[in-house]
């Protein structure tokens, strides 16, 4: 699972791609500014992935290792 917290609320795009560049997961996140958002990763194979979270006031890119 991926936990997401931000100082601002709103709608965010979440995209997860494999190291080969294949889109594995793409979803919208509605963040209320109070609670953590949890994105389940059931069905995602072990490996290294890149995640991108973007919205009006946020742009984040990172690496995620799924064990």
N, C-alpha and C positions, 0 to 999 in steps of 0.2 A: 504494500500500500504506500501511497505517497500522501504526506500531510502538507497542506498549504495554508499559510497564514499571511495576511497582508495588513498594512495600516489603513488601506482604503477599501471601500466596498464597491461592488459592481459585478459586471460580467467579464469573465476572462476566458481566453481560449487556451486549452491545454493540448499539446501535441507531443507524442512520444515516437521517436524513430529509432530503428535499429542502426547498428554501426554501418550496415550496408546502405542505409538511406531509405529503407522501406518504412512507411508509416504504419505503426503498430496500434496506436490508440489516438483518437482525436475526439475531444469532447469540450463542451462548454461548462464553465464553473460559475455558479452564482454565489458570490461571497457576500455575506451580510455584515462583515466587519467585526463580528463578535466571535463566532465559532470557527474552529479549524474545519477545513474541507478535507475529506479523506477520499482518495481515488483508489479503488480496489484494482489490483493487478492480477487477479486470478486469470489463469489461462495464458499469461505471458511467460514465455520460455526464459530460462536462465540466460544471462548475457549482459552485454554493455549496451546501454541505450542513451540517447540524448533527449532531454525534455526541454520544451519551450513553453513558457507561460507568458501570455501577452494580454494587455488590456489598455484602457485609456491612459493610465498613469503607471503602468508597470511593463517591463520587458525583461524577462529572465530566461537565460539558457544555461543548462547544466548537464552534467553527466550522471547517470543512474546505473548502478550495478544491481541486477536482480539475481539473488542466490536461490 
